[in-house]
Amino acid sequence: MHTGSPGTPGTPPGTPLARKPLAFLVLVAAVLALLFGAAAPALAHTALSGSDPADGSVLQTPPRQVTLTFTESISFPEEALRVLSPANERVNPRPAQHADGKANTARVELSGELPEGTYAVAWRVISADGHPISGAFTFSIGKPSETAATLTTDSPDDTAVGRLYGFFRYLAYSGLALLVGAAAFILLCWPAAVALRPVRRLLVAGWVTLVVATAALLLLRGPYEAAGSLASAFDPARLSRTATGKPGTAFLVRLALLFAAAAAMRWHPALRPVREGGGEGQGEGKGEGEGEGSQPPDFGVRFRLAGTALALGLALSWATAEHASAGLQVPLAMPVAALHLVAMGVWLGGLITLVIALRDRGPGGRVLPAPAVGRFATLAFRAVAVLVGTGLYQSWRQVGSWEALTGTSYGRTLVVKVAAVVLLLYVASYSRRAAARLLQDPVPAEEAQRTSEPEVARVAELVGASGPRGVTGGSGSPDGVAEGGAGGADGVGDRAGSSPVEESERYRRGLRRTVAAEAVLGVVVLAITTLLTGTQPSRAAVAESAAVAAGQEPQAKVVTVPFDLGTANRRGQVQITLAPGRVGENTVEAVVFSEDGGLAAVPELRLTLTQREQGIGPLDAKLKNQKGYWATYDLRLPMAGEWTLDIVVRTTDIDQVTVRGTVRIT
């Protein structure tokens, strides 16, 4: 039975020329889909939410440390935080540490003697989802000045190491899809496919691709995190540091699983005939289980369950070290991400395997039975359903709100992707219908074999122009044979034209066309996914916008309130500074100025705060005399809004005044 495309006029069905356009189209579509759509984004969710000193601030006294705060937890590569003097000299002698044990902070201590001028802070940290992010800002001591420090805010992926790392990430996803898809097709749809050399080559290609890509990622991870050179990938110290980190551990686990899978496939008893036979010729020409010595391998339930566990384990090596491991609902997000990857591999890799299995291998070639097509149609439909379900959850996790769905670039692109997925499912329904028609009228492989072989024998007799008449056909004469060859009423050609084989072939051609269309649409969907992965997720965009807005606000709220005791030399003003002037813990400093603008020492200064709209307060700030000014460092304000400041200034043992001001807390 022919399973190839019909080809061009004058071209026998199943020849390489006839098969090339469809096979090339589908394979190129699948490769492009894998290379440009399957990988997770190289986009970090963490963003810098604040710094002390603030970007662009001018300090009157040198700070003792520099602290950065991020929206999510971070880790430190080498040279995570550098503070450079105006002369481009490093002034932080020790590496960065978390501030007060908070995982979303980075702090470095500064040298004791810091001259006036502008200082540069360059930072590079690893976000919780495994992606490095970097940035820089400046602050000044005394007054701004020229600085010799050179700062860069380029993307960590816009380097030679970053681009190479991204290439091997995409290559790893390609290998995963090929390996999982081919294995699923063999184990769940057509075990006899393991005897086909092209299918085995596809399986091995997926395994080798994934092993090579994972090993390369393990080597490149160190310089990728620390912005090092390509040559530093082989530095033993850096490689050891990588191996103990979360991504490095995931790579090592992935390699261990891959070698375990290779050993299991190599020594499984069901594959002994294939290993000993060494190729496609074993049992070729029969369908699933036809003929002597052609029984398909019996992998058993345990082996299939082990294969499923292996596929999930490989997918979890991504989920535990990338985006799913950070953000909302991590315990749920990681298994969902793993299922998404496995479903992607089953669908896309299985589609490539199906195209290979549908190829016509000429007379005597192994035929893909109709029940195997039906099993793959069911498997692919379930895989796409899992892709849609897990994809919707992941999209919700990244978008967060209906407003963000239409108000951010990520949300709008996601709407386009959902529409494309709906169209893909519509086309996939035609593939299911074609498979169903093939199942309704299956043609046994024996019949296809019997149909093709006698035709070859009769042509040989005609070419020889001799031999017994009985061999030439049912007519009993050479003319009868000629009529049969020309499609006469009693000839073989007419019987072949009206046989179920032709009907089955027509269904198979329809299936190949819909599979090709499905693959092309898969490229479109995954191309949109590429655009989506290059767009900042809505949750991160909203969080970063809020952080930027907060950073643009003054880092402290200053309120100046005049007072007048009604007598000479009893006038002045009180300056109250709240830092950062937001909900939560605040530092309060109060300074009293005399009428001529100089500092005034007072025996007592009291401050209370009241939020009248919510009926909160008065809260006593409990200011303490700091020999020149009054301060407290742990005032907690529970709500945003306008707060009333009641200030009591006592200038002598018997003279005091109460004044009032307001401040807006954000």
C-alpha positions in Angstrom: 0.0 0.0 0.0 1.4 3.4 -1.0 1.4 6.0 1.8 3.4 8.7 0.0 2.1 11.7 -1.8 0.9 11.2 -5.4 3.7 13.3 -6.9 3.7 15.0 -10.2 2.4 13.6 -13.5 4.6 10.9 -14.7 6.2 10.4 -11.3 5.4 7.2 -9.4 3.8 7.7 -6.1 6.2 7.4 -3.1 9.4 8.4 -5.0 11.7 10.9 -3.3 10.6 13.6 -5.8 7.0 13.1 -4.9 7.7 13.0 -1.2 10.1 15.9 -1.0 7.7 19.0 -1.0 5.5 17.8 1.8 8.2 16.3 3.9 10.4 19.4 3.5 7.5 21.7 4.3 6.5 19.9 7.5 10.1 19.4 8.7 11.1 23.0 8.1 7.9 24.2 9.8 8.6 22.0 12.8 12.2 23.0 13.1 11.3 26.7 12.9 8.6 26.2 15.4 11.1 24.6 17.8 13.8 27.1 17.3 11.7 30.2 17.6 8.7 29.3 19.7 9.2 26.5 22.1 11.7 28.1 24.5 10.8 30.0 27.5 11.6 33.7 27.4 15.0 35.1 28.4 13.2 37.8 30.2 13.6 38.3 34.0 10.7 39.1 36.2 12.8 40.9 38.8 13.2 44.7 38.7 15.0 47.2 40.8 12.5 48.8 43.1 14.7 51.2 45.1 18.2 52.0 46.2 19.9 53.8 49.1 21.4 56.2 48.2 18.8 57.0 45.5 19.7 57.4 41.8 20.9 61.0 41.2 20.8 62.0 44.9 23.3 64.4 46.4 24.5 63.6 49.9 26.1 65.9 52.4 27.9 63.2 54.3 29.5 60.0 52.8 27.3 56.9 53.2 28.7 53.8 54.9 26.9 51.4 52.6 24.9 51.0 49.4 21.7 49.0 49.4 19.6 47.8 46.5 16.0 46.5 46.8 14.4 44.3 44.1 10.8 43.2 43.5 11.8 39.5 44.0 14.4 37.4 45.6 17.9 37.4 44.0 21.2 35.7 44.2 24.7 37.0 43.5 27.2 36.1 40.8 30.8 37.2 40.9 31.2 41.0 41.0 27.5 41.4 41.7 27.8 45.0 43.0 30.5 47.5 42.3 30.8 51.1 43.6 33.3 53.2 41.6 34.7 56.6 42.7 35.0 59.6 40.5 38.5 58.4 39.6 37.0 55.0 38.6 38.5 53.3 41.7 36.5 50.6 43.5 35.4 51.7 46.9 33.6 48.6 48.1 36.3 46.2 49.4 33.9 43.2 50.2 31.4 41.4 48.0 27.6 42.0 48.2 25.4 40.4 50.9 21.7 40.4 51.6 20.7 43.3 53.8 19.3 42.1 57.2 18.7 38.6 55.8 16.2 39.9 53.2 16.5 37.8 50.0 15.4 40.7 47.7 18.2 43.0 48.7 21.9 43.5 48.0 24.2 45.6 50.1 27.9 46.4 50.1 29.9 48.3 52.7 32.0 51.3 51.5 35.5 52.4 52.4 35.9 54.9 55.2 37.4 57.8 53.3 35.2 58.9 50.3 36.1 62.2 48.5 33.5 64.5 47.1 32.1 63.9 43.7 29.9 61.5 41.7 30.0 57.8 42.3 28.8 55.1 40.0 27.0 51.9 41.1 27.0 49.0 38.7 25.0 45.9 39.6 24.3 42.5 38.1 22.2 39.9 40.0 20.4 36.6 39.2 16.6 36.7 39.6 14.7 33.9 41.2 13.7 32.5 37.7 17.4 32.1 36.8 17.9 35.0 34.5 20.7 37.7 35.1 19.6 41.3 35.1 21.9 44.3 35.4 21.8 48.1 35.6 23.7 51.1 36.9 23.0 54.5 38.6 25.0 57.3 40.2 24.9 59.4 43.4 27.1 62.3 44.6 28.7 63.3 47.8 28.9 67.1 48.4 28.3 68.1 44.8 28.1 66.3 41.4 31.3 66.1 39.4 32.7 64.4 36.3 33.3 60.7 36.7 35.8 58.4 34.8 33.6 55.4 35.5 32.0 53.8 32.3 28.6 52.3 32.9 26.6 50.1 30.6 23.0 49.1 30.9 23.0 46.6 27.9 20.9 43.5 28.2 22.7 40.5 29.6 21.6 38.5 26.5 23.1 41.1 24.1 26.6 39.6 24.4 28.5 36.9 22.6 28.0 34.5 25.5 24.4 35.6 25.9 23.5 34.9 22.3 25.3 31.6 22.3 23.5 30.6 25.5 20.2 31.5 24.0 21.0 29.4 20.9 21.7 26.3 23.0 18.5 27.0 25.0 16.4 26.8 21.8 18.4 23.8 20.7 17.6 22.0 24.0 13.9 22.6 23.5 14.3 21.2 20.0 15.9 18.0 21.3 13.3 17.6 24.0 10.5 17.8 21.4 12.1 15.3 19.1 13.0 12.9 21.8 9.6 13.0 23.7 7.6 13.0 20.5 9.4 10.1 18.8 9.3 8.1 22.0 5.6 8.8 22.6 4.8 7.7 19.0 6.7 4.4 19.4 5.5 3.6 22.9 1.8 4.7 22.6 0.9 4.6 18.9 3.0 2.2 16.9 5.7 0.0 18.6 6.7 -1.5 15.3 7.9 2.0 14.2 11.1 1.3 16.2 12.1 -1.0 13.4 12.1 1.9 10.9 15.6 3.3 10.6 14.4 7.0 10.0 12.3 6.8 13.2 15.3 5.5 15.2 17.5 8.2 13.7 14.9 10.8 14.8 14.9 9.4 18.3 18.7 9.3 18.5 18.9 12.8 17.0 16.6 14.2 19.7 18.7 12.5 22.5 22.0 13.7 21.1 20.8 17.2 20.5 19.5 17.5 24.1 22.7 16.1 25.6 24.9 18.4 23.6 22.8 21.5 24.3 22.6 20.7 28.0 26.3 20.2 28.3 26.9 23.5 26.5 24.5 25.3 28.8 26.3 23.9 31.8 29.6 25.3 30.5 28.2 28.6 29.5 26.1 29.2 32.6 29.0 30.7 34.6 30.1 33.4 32.1 26.5 34.0 31.3 25.7 34.9 34.9 28.9 36.9 35.5 29.2 38.6 32.1 32.5 36.7 31.6 34.3 35.9 28.4 33.7 32.7 26.4 37.1 31.3 27.4 36.1 31.4 31.1 33.5 28.7 30.4 36.2 26.1 31.1 37.4 27.7 34.3 37.1 24.9 36.9 36.3 27.3 39.8 33.5 28.9 37.8 32.2 25.5 36.6 32.2 24.3 40.3 30.2 27.3 41.3 27.7 26.7 38.5 27.3 23.1 39.5 26.2 24.0 43.0 23.6 26.6 41.8 20.0 25.9 40.9 20.4 26.0 37.1 23.6 23.9 37.2 22.0 21.3 39.4 19.1 21.1 37.0 21.4 20.6 34.0 23.3 17.8 35.9 20.0 16.1 36.7 18.9 16.4 33.1 22.1 14.8 31.9 21.7 11.9 34.4 18.1 11.3 33.2 19.2 11.3 29.6 21.9 8.7 30.1 19.5 6.6 32.2 17.1 6.7 29.3 19.8 5.7 26.8 20.8 2.7 29.0 17.1 1.6 29.3 16.5 1.8 25.5 19.8 0.1 24.7 19.3 -3.0 26.9 15.5 -3.4 26.8 14.7 -7.1 25.9 12.0 -6.0 23.4 14.6 -4.2 21.3 16.9 -7.2 21.0 15.6 -8.2 17.5 16.1 -4.7 16.3 19.6 -4.5 17.6 20.6 -7.9 16.2 18.8 -7.3 12.9 20.4 -3.9 12.6 17.9 -2.2 10.4 14.7 -1.8 8.6 14.8 -5.0 6.8 13.5 -7.0 9.7 9.9 -7.9 9.0 9.7 -5.1 6.4 6.7 -5.1 4.2 4.2 -6.1 6.9 1.9 -4.0 9.0 1.6 -4.0 12.7 2.2 -7.6 13.7 1.8 -9.2 10.3 4.0 -12.0 9.1 6.4 -14.4 10.7 9.1 -12.8 12.8 7.5 -9.3 12.5 5.7 -9.1 15.8 6.2 -5.5 17.2 8.2 -5.1 20.4 6.3 -5.5 23.6 7.5 -2.7 25.9 5.1 -3.4 28.7 3.2 -1.1 31.0 6.1 -0.6 33.4 8.4 0.6 30.6 5.7 3.0 29.3 5.2 4.4 32.8 8.9 4.8 33.3 9.1 6.7 29.9 6.3 9.0 31.1 8.1 9.6 34.4 11.4 10.3 32.5 9.7 12.8 30.2 8.2 14.6 33.2 11.6 14.6 34.9 13.2 16.1 31.9 10.6 18.8 31.8 10.9 19.5 35.5 14.6 20.2 35.0 13.4 23.3 33.2 10.5 24.2 35.5 12.6 24.1 38.7 15.2 26.5 37.4 13.3 29.0 35.3 10.2 31.2 35.3 7.9 28.7 37.0 10.2 28.6 40.0 9.5 32.3 40.9 6.4 34.4 41.3 2.9 33.3 42.2 1.8 29.8 43.1 5.2 28.2 42.6 4.1 24.7 43.8 1.4 24.6 41.2 3.3 26.5 38.5 6.2 24.1 38.3 4.2 20.9 37.5 2.0 22.9 35.1 5.1 24.1 33.2 6.4 20.6 33.1 3.1 19.3 31.6 3.2 22.1 29.1 6.6 21.1 27.9 5.8 17.4 27.7 2.6 18.2 25.7 4.6 20.4 23.4 7.0 17.5 22.7 4.3 14.9 22.3 2.4 17.0 19.8 5.3 18.6 17.8 7.8 15.8 17.9 5.0 13.2 17.3 3.9 15.2 14.3 7.4 14.9 12.8 7.5 11.2 13.5 4.1 10.7 11.9 5.3 12.4 8.7 8.3 10.1 8.6 6.1 7.0 9.3 3.6 8.0 6.5 6.3 8.0 3.9 6.0 5.3 1.2 8.9 3.0 1.1 8.0 1.3 -2.1 7.0 -2.3 -2.7 7.9 -4.4 0.4 8.1 -1.4 2.6 6.7 -1.3 6.1 3.2 0.3 6.1 1.8 2.5 8.8 -1.5 0.8 9.9 -4.7 2.8 10.2 -5.1 2.0 14.0 -1.7 3.6 14.7 -2.9 6.8 12.9 -6.0 6.8 15.0 -4.0 6.4 18.2 -1.8 9.3 17.3 -4.8 11.5 16.4 -6.2 10.9 19.9 -2.9 11.4 21.6 -2.2 14.6 19.7 -5.7 16.0 20.5 -5.1 15.4 24.2 -1.6 16.9 24.0 -3.1 20.1 22.4 -5.8 20.2 25.0 -3.1 20.1 27.7 -1.1 22.8 25.9 -4.2 25.0 25.8 -5.1 24.4 29.5 -1.6 24.9 30.9 -1.0 27.8 28.5 -4.0 29.6 29.8 -2.9 29.1 33.4 0.6 30.4 32.6 -0.9 33.4 30.7 -3.1 34.3 33.7 -0.1 33.9 36.0 1.8 36.4 33.9 -1.0 38.8 33.1 -2.8 39.0 36.4 -5.9 41.1 35.5 -8.3 41.8 32.8 -7.1 45.4 32.6 -3.6 44.2 31.9 -4.9 42.0 29.1 -5.8 45.0 27.0 -3.6 47.6 28.7 -0.1 46.0 28.1 1.8 44.8 25.1 2.0 41.3 26.6 -1.7 41.1 27.1 -2.6 42.3 23.6 -0.1 39.9 22.0 -1.6 37.1 24.2 -5.1 37.8 22.7 -3.7 37.4 19.2 -2.0 34.1 20.2 -5.3 32.7 21.7 -7.0 33.5 18.4 -4.3 31.7 16.5 -4.6 28.7 18.8 -8.4 28.5 18.2 -7.7 28.4 14.5 -5.1 25.7 15.0 -7.6 23.6 16.9 -10.1 24.1 14.0 -7.6 22.7 11.5 -6.6 19.9 13.8 -10.2 18.8 13.8 -9.8 18.1 10.1 -6.8 15.8 10.8 -9.0 13.9 13.3 -11.7 13.5 10.6 -9.2 12.2 8.1 -7.9 9.8 10.6 -11.4 8.7 11.5 -12.2 8.0 7.8 -9.0 6.0 7.6 -10.1 4.0 10.6 -13.6 3.4 9.2 -12.2 1.7 6.1 -8.8 0.3 7.0 -6.9 -1.8 4.4 -4.9 -4.7 5.9 -1.2 -4.6 5.0 -1.5 -8.1 3.5 -4.0 -6.9 0.9 -1.8 -4.0 0.0 1.1 -6.4 -0.4 -0.9 -8.8 -2.5 -2.1 -5.9 -4.7 1.4 -4.6 -5.5 3.4 -7.8 -5.9 1.4 -9.5 -8.7 1.6 -6.3 -10.8 5.4 -6.4 -10.7 5.4 -10.1 -11.7 3.1 -9.5 -14.7 5.2 -6.6 -16.0 8.2 -8.7 -15.9 6.5 -11.4 -18.0 5.4 -8.8 -20.5 8.9 -7.4 -20.9 10.3 -11.0 -21.4 7.6 -11.7 -24.1 7.7 -15.4 -23.2 6.5 -17.8 -20.5 3.4 -19.7 -19.8 0.1 -18.1 -20.5 -1.3 -19.0 -17.2 1.1 -16.6 -15.5 0.1 -13.6 -17.6 -3.4 -13.1 -16.3 -6.9 -14.4 -16.1 -7.7 -14.0 -19.8 -5.5 -16.8 -20.9 -3.9 -14.8 -23.7 -1.3 -12.0 -24.1 -4.1 -9.7 -25.2 -5.9 -10.3 -22.0 -2.8 -9.2 -20.2 -2.5 -6.0 -22.2 -6.1 -5.2 -21.6 -5.6 -5.7 -17.9 -2.5 -3.5 -18.0 -4.6 -0.8 -19.8 -7.3 -0.9 -17.3 -9.7 -3.2 -19.1 -12.9 -4.5 -17.4 -11.3 -7.9 -16.5 -7.8 -6.7 -16.0 -5.8 -6.2 -12.9 -5.6 -2.4 -13.3 -9.4 -2.0 -13.2 -9.6 -4.1 -10.1 -6.8 -2.0 -8.5 -8.6 1.2 -9.5 -11.7 0.2 -7.6 -10.0 -1.5 -4.7 -10.1 -0.3 -1.1 -6.4 0.4 -1.4 -7.1 3.4 -3.5 -9.7 4.7 -1.1 -7.3 4.3 1.8 -4.6 6.1 -0.1 -6.9 9.0 -0.8 -7.6 9.3 2.9 -3.9 9.2 3.7 -3.2 12.0 1.2 -5.9 14.0 2.9 -4.3 13.3 6.3 -0.9 14.4 5.1 -2.4 17.6 3.8 -4.1 18.5 7.0 -1.0 17.5 9.0 1.1 19.8 6.9 -1.5 22.7 7.5 -1.5 21.9 11.2 2.3 22.1 11.3 2.3 25.4 9.4 -0.2 26.9 11.8 1.9 25.5 14.6 4.7 27.7 13.3 2.5 30.7 13.3 1.3 30.1 16.9 4.8 29.5 18.1 6.1 32.5 16.2 3.6 34.6 18.1 4.9 32.9 21.2 8.4 34.1 20.3 7.0 37.7 20.2 5.3 37.1 23.4 8.4 35.8 25.2 10.3 38.9 24.0 7.6 41.1 25.7 7.7 41.9 29.3 5.0 40.0 31.2 2.1 42.2 32.4 2.6 41.5 36.1 6.3 42.5 35.8 5.4 45.5 33.7 2.9 46.7 36.3 5.3 46.1 39.1 8.1 47.9 37.3 5.9 50.8 36.5 4.9 51.1 40.2 8.6 50.9 41.2 9.6 53.6 38.7 6.7 55.8 39.8 7.8 55.3 43.4 11.4 56.0 42.5 10.4 59.3 40.9 8.8 60.4 44.1 10.9 62.2 46.7 12.8 59.8 48.8 11.8 61.8 51.9 8.9 64.1 52.8 10.0 67.4 54.4 7.6 69.7 56.3 8.5 73.1 57.6 6.2 74.7 60.2 6.9 78.2 61.7 6.2 78.9 65.3 5.9 82.2 67.3 5.8 82.5 71.1 4.7 86.1 70.9 7.8 87.6 72.4 11.2 88.7 71.1 13.6 86.0 70.1 10.9 83.4 70.4 10.2 82.9 66.7 11.5 80.3 64.4 10.6 77.2 62.5 10.6 73.4 62.8 11.7 71.2 59.9 10.3 67.7 60.0 11.8 65.1 57.6 10.2 61.7 57.1 12.1 59.1 55.1 10.9 57.5 52.9 7.5 59.0 53.7 5.6 55.9 52.8 3.5 53.3 54.5 5.6 51.2 56.9 8.7 52.0 58.8 10.0 55.6 58.6 12.8 57.6 60.0 11.9 61.0 61.5 14.4 63.8 62.0 13.4 67.2 63.4 15.5 70.4 63.4 14.6 73.7 65.1 15.8 76.9 63.4 15.9 80.3 65.1 14.6 83.5 63.6 17.9 84.3 61.9 18.1 80.8 60.3 20.6 79.2 62.7 20.2 76.0 64.5 18.4 76.4 67.8 18.7 74.1 70.8 15.4 73.4 72.6 14.9 71.5 75.8 11.9 69.5 74.5 10.3 68.6 71.2 7.3 66.4 70.8 5.6 65.1 67.6 2.4 63.2 67.1 0.7 62.1 63.9 -3.0 61.7 63.2 -4.9 60.3 60.3 -8.3 62.0 60.8 -10.1 60.4 57.8 -9.6 56.9 59.2 -9.6 57.9 62.9 -6.0 56.7 63.5 -3.9 58.3 66.1 -2.5 60.4 67.6 0.7 58.3 67.2 3.6 59.5 69.4 6.8 59.6 67.3 8.9 59.5 70.6 11.6 61.8 69.4 14.9 61.7 71.2 17.5 64.4 71.5 20.5 63.6 69.3 22.6 66.6 70.3 21.6 69.1 67.7 18.5 67.5 66.3 15.7 65.2 67.4 15.0 61.9 65.8 13.4 58.5 65.8 14.2 55.6 63.5 11.3 53.2 63.9 8.0 55.1 63.4 5.5 52.9 61.6 2.7 54.5 59.6 -0.1 52.0 58.9 -2.0 53.8 56.1 -1.5 56.1 53.2 -3.2 59.5 53.0 -2.9 62.9 54.6 -1.6 62.9 58.2 -1.7 65.8 60.6 1.5 66.7 62.5 1.1 68.2 66.0 4.4 69.6 67.1 5.1 70.9 70.6 8.2 73.2 70.9 9.3 74.1 74.4 12.0 76.8 74.3 12.4 77.4 78.1 11.2 75.8 81.3 8.0 77.8 81.1 7.6 78.7 77.3 6.2 76.3 74.8 4.0 76.4 71.7 2.0 73.8 69.7 1.9 74.2 65.9 0.4 72.0 63.3 1.3 70.9 59.8 0.3 68.1 57.3 2.2 65.5 55.2 1.0 63.1 52.6 2.1 59.5 53.1 2.2 57.2 50.0 
